[in-house]
Amino acid sequence: MTNIASIRCFLSSKIGLAFTLGLSVLGVYLLWTHTGHVLLAVPYVVLLACPLMHLFGHHGHGKKGNPS
């Protein structure tokens, strides 16, 4: 069984559903009680995400195709 198949099997079980629901409730609670902190962190998350997406999104700047 592959990893994706085992994850799908876990998420379709009753325990997986309860775990997902619990994580969702916890996320909503944290967002509800700490909205100010989350909003203050958004610009920094965007600034950090831009270089990371650039580094990991280009896959080495074309090393696959042309050797020259």
N, CA and C atoms as an extended XYZ file, in Angstrom:
204
Properties=species:S:1:pos:R:3:atomname:S:1:resname:S:1:resid:I:1 pbc="F F F"
N         0.857       -1.177        0.000 N   MET     1
C         0.000        0.000        0.000 CA  MET     1
C         0.902        1.240        0.000 C   MET     1
N         0.604        2.177       -0.857 N   THR     2
C         1.396        3.395       -0.942 CA  THR     2
C         1.020        4.364        0.185 C   THR     2
N         1.801        5.410        0.319 N   ASN     3
C         1.533        6.397        1.370 CA  ASN     3
C         0.216        7.114        1.139 C   ASN     3
N        -0.069        7.458       -0.109 N   ILE     4
C        -1.311        8.182       -0.408 CA  ILE     4
C        -2.512        7.302       -0.124 C   ILE     4
N        -2.405        6.028       -0.483 N   ALA     5
C        -3.515        5.113       -0.228 CA  ALA     5
C        -3.726        4.921        1.269 C   ALA     5
N        -2.658        4.843        2.036 N   SER     6
C        -2.814        4.675        3.485 CA  SER     6
C        -3.381        5.937        4.127 C   SER     6
N        -3.018        7.106        3.608 N   ILE     7
C        -3.585        8.354        4.130 CA  ILE     7
C        -5.072        8.430        3.815 C   ILE     7
N        -5.450        8.054        2.599 N   ARG     8
C        -6.877        8.060        2.239 CA  ARG     8
C        -7.650        7.066        3.093 C   ARG     8
N        -7.048        5.921        3.361 N   CYS     9
C        -7.702        4.915        4.197 CA  CYS     9
C        -7.883        5.461        5.613 C   CYS     9
N        -6.860        6.136        6.141 N   PHE    10
C        -6.955        6.707        7.487 CA  PHE    10
C        -8.015        7.790        7.539 C   PHE    10
N        -8.051        8.672        6.551 N   LEU    11
C        -9.008        9.773        6.573 CA  LEU    11
C       -10.448        9.305        6.382 C   LEU    11
N       -10.636        8.148        5.768 N   SER    12
C       -11.994        7.648        5.577 CA  SER    12
C       -12.473        6.825        6.774 C   SER    12
N       -11.594        6.559        7.746 N   SER    13
C       -12.005        5.817        8.936 CA  SER    13
C       -12.653        6.761        9.946 C   SER    13
N       -13.280        6.169       10.962 N   LYS    14
C       -13.928        6.986       11.998 CA  LYS    14
C       -12.896        7.757       12.821 C   LYS    14
N       -11.764        7.135       13.103 N   ILE    15
C       -10.714        7.804       13.873 CA  ILE    15
C       -10.125        8.958       13.064 C   ILE    15
N        -9.923        8.740       11.782 N   GLY    16
C        -9.394        9.795       10.924 CA  GLY    16
C       -10.349       10.970       10.817 C   GLY    16
N       -11.626       10.666       10.724 N   LEU    17
C       -12.632       11.728       10.665 CA  LEU    17
C       -12.647       12.520       11.966 C   LEU    17
N       -12.580       11.828       13.114 N   ALA    18
C       -12.555       12.519       14.399 CA  ALA    18
C       -11.291       13.361       14.544 C   ALA    18
N       -10.156       12.840       14.093 N   PHE    19
C        -8.899       13.581       14.155 CA  PHE    19
C        -8.971       14.836       13.294 C   PHE    19
N        -9.492       14.714       12.084 N   THR    20
C        -9.621       15.858       11.186 CA  THR    20
C       -10.587       16.889       11.755 C   THR    20
N       -11.678       16.432       12.301 N   LEU    21
C       -12.647       17.347       12.901 CA  LEU    21
C       -12.040       18.061       14.108 C   LEU    21
N       -11.295       17.334       14.932 N   GLY    22
C       -10.642       17.943       16.086 CA  GLY    22
C        -9.615       18.983       15.677 C   GLY    22
N        -8.831       18.675       14.649 N   LEU    23
C        -7.865       19.656       14.147 CA  LEU    23
C        -8.559       20.894       13.590 C   LEU    23
N        -9.671       20.697       12.929 N   SER    24
C       -10.424       21.832       12.375 CA  SER    24
C       -10.965       22.715       13.497 C   SER    24
N       -11.523       22.105       14.514 N   VAL    25
C       -12.054       22.873       15.644 CA  VAL    25
C       -10.932       23.626       16.350 C   VAL    25
N        -9.799       22.968       16.549 N   LEU    26
C        -8.659       23.626       17.175 CA  LEU    26
C        -8.161       24.801       16.333 C   LEU    26
N        -8.103       24.624       15.018 N   GLY    27
C        -7.677       25.702       14.137 CA  GLY    27
C        -8.617       26.896       14.178 C   GLY    27
N        -9.915       26.625       14.170 N   VAL    28
C       -10.893       27.719       14.239 CA  VAL    28
C       -10.791       28.429       15.582 C   VAL    28
N       -10.629       27.670       16.661 N   TYR    29
C       -10.491       28.282       17.989 CA  TYR    29
C        -9.258       29.177       18.059 C   TYR    29
N        -8.124       28.670       17.576 N   LEU    30
C        -6.900       29.474       17.613 CA  LEU    30
C        -7.014       30.714       16.734 C   LEU    30
N        -7.627       30.570       15.578 N   LEU    31
C        -7.807       31.728       14.698 CA  LEU    31
C        -8.759       32.736       15.333 C   LEU    31
N        -9.794       32.243       15.995 N   TRP    32
C       -10.780       33.129       16.618 CA  TRP    32
C       -10.176       33.909       17.778 C   TRP    32
N        -9.340       33.238       18.573 N   THR    33
C        -8.811       33.903       19.761 CA  THR    33
C        -7.539       34.701       19.480 C   THR    33
N        -6.852       34.398       18.402 N   HIS    34
C        -5.582       35.064       18.103 CA  HIS    34
C        -5.591       35.731       16.727 C   HIS    34
N        -6.711       36.299       16.352 N   THR    35
C        -6.829       36.919       15.034 CA  THR    35
C        -5.832       38.056       14.856 C   THR    35
N        -5.625       38.844       15.889 N   GLY    36
C        -4.678       39.959       15.807 CA  GLY    36
C        -3.260       39.492       15.524 C   GLY    36
N        -2.857       38.409       16.167 N   HIS    37
C        -1.516       37.882       15.932 CA  HIS    37
C        -1.379       37.327       14.514 C   HIS    37
N        -2.422       36.662       14.055 N   VAL    38
C        -2.389       36.095       12.698 CA  VAL    38
C        -2.304       37.211       11.664 C   VAL    38
N        -3.082       38.262       11.854 N   LEU    39
C        -3.066       39.368       10.898 CA  LEU    39
C        -1.732       40.107       10.911 C   LEU    39
N        -1.087       40.181       12.071 N   LEU    40
C         0.229       40.813       12.128 CA  LEU    40
C         1.301       39.968       11.447 C   LEU    40
N         1.109       38.656       11.388 N   ALA    41
C         2.105       37.762       10.795 CA  ALA    41
C         1.946       37.617        9.286 C   ALA    41
N         0.814       38.016        8.725 N   VAL    42
C         0.552       37.810        7.291 CA  VAL    42
C         1.618       38.448        6.394 C   VAL    42
N         2.036       39.709        6.591 N   PRO    43
C         3.061       40.270        5.705 CA  PRO    43
C         4.375       39.503        5.755 C   PRO    43
N         4.752       39.020        6.942 N   TYR    44
C         5.998       38.274        7.059 CA  TYR    44
C         5.894       36.906        6.385 C   TYR    44
N         4.736       36.294        6.469 N   VAL    45
C         4.530       35.002        5.804 CA  VAL    45
C         4.610       35.179        4.290 C   VAL    45
N         4.031       36.246        3.777 N   VAL    46
C         4.094       36.504        2.334 CA  VAL    46
C         5.536       36.781        1.906 C   VAL    46
N         6.247       37.590        2.690 N   LEU    47
C         7.642       37.882        2.353 CA  LEU    47
C         8.519       36.633        2.415 C   LEU    47
N         8.229       35.733        3.314 N   LEU    48
C         8.981       34.490        3.399 CA  LEU    48
C         8.570       33.515        2.303 C   LEU    48
N         7.304       33.522        1.927 N   ALA    49
C         6.821       32.577        0.918 CA  ALA    49
C         7.359       32.908       -0.472 C   ALA    49
N         7.554       34.178       -0.782 N   CYS    50
C         8.017       34.555       -2.129 CA  CYS    50
C         9.382       33.950       -2.474 C   CYS    50
N        10.427       34.118       -1.663 N   PRO    51
C        11.702       33.502       -2.033 CA  PRO    51
C        11.662       31.976       -1.980 C   PRO    51
N        10.885       31.424       -1.060 N   LEU    52
C        10.807       29.969       -0.998 CA  LEU    52
C        10.123       29.394       -2.236 C   LEU    52
N         9.064       30.052       -2.704 N   MET    53
C         8.406       29.597       -3.930 CA  MET    53
C         9.338       29.758       -5.118 C   MET    53
N        10.145       30.794       -5.126 N   HIS    54
C        11.089       30.993       -6.221 CA  HIS    54
C        12.149       29.896       -6.217 C   HIS    54
N        12.670       29.567       -5.052 N   LEU    55
C        13.701       28.533       -4.970 CA  LEU    55
C        13.178       27.154       -5.336 C   LEU    55
N        12.027       26.792       -4.788 N   PHE    56
C        11.515       25.446       -5.001 CA  PHE    56
C        10.626       25.329       -6.231 C   PHE    56
N        10.179       26.432       -6.780 N   GLY    57
C         9.287       26.386       -7.934 CA  GLY    57
C         9.999       26.248       -9.265 C   GLY    57
N        11.267       26.665       -9.335 N   HIS    58
C        11.990       26.614      -10.600 CA  HIS    58
C        12.733       25.307      -10.816 C   HIS    58
N        12.862       24.501       -9.815 N   HIS    59
C        13.534       23.194       -9.909 CA  HIS    59
C        14.937       23.314      -10.476 C   HIS    59
N        15.710       24.240      -10.018 N   GLY    60
C        17.108       24.337      -10.399 CA  GLY    60
C        17.367       25.180      -11.626 C   GLY    60
N        16.448       25.984      -12.062 N   HIS    61
C        16.629       26.907      -13.184 CA  HIS    61
C        17.037       26.215      -14.489 C   HIS    61
N        16.308       25.220      -14.896 N   GLY    62
C        16.476       24.639      -16.221 CA  GLY    62
C        17.636       23.674      -16.376 C   GLY    62
N        18.009       22.958      -15.372 N   LYS    63
C        19.093       21.997      -15.482 CA  LYS    63
C        18.667       20.742      -16.243 C   LYS    63
N        17.377       20.573      -16.492 N   LYS    64
C        16.885       19.361      -17.125 CA  LYS    64
C        17.124       19.316      -18.628 C   LYS    64
N        16.881       20.430      -19.291 N   GLY    65
C        16.857       20.416      -20.747 CA  GLY    65
C        18.187       20.630      -21.435 C   GLY    65
N        18.612       21.857      -21.600 N   ASN    66
C        19.778       22.228      -22.394 CA  ASN    66
C        21.060       22.130      -21.585 C   ASN    66
N        22.067       21.365      -22.048 N   PRO    67
C        23.314       21.267      -21.288 CA  PRO    67
C        24.214       22.492      -21.464 C   PRO    67
N        23.956       23.343      -22.418 N   SER    68
C        24.851       24.476      -22.665 CA  SER    68
C        24.568       25.684      -21.827 C   SER    68
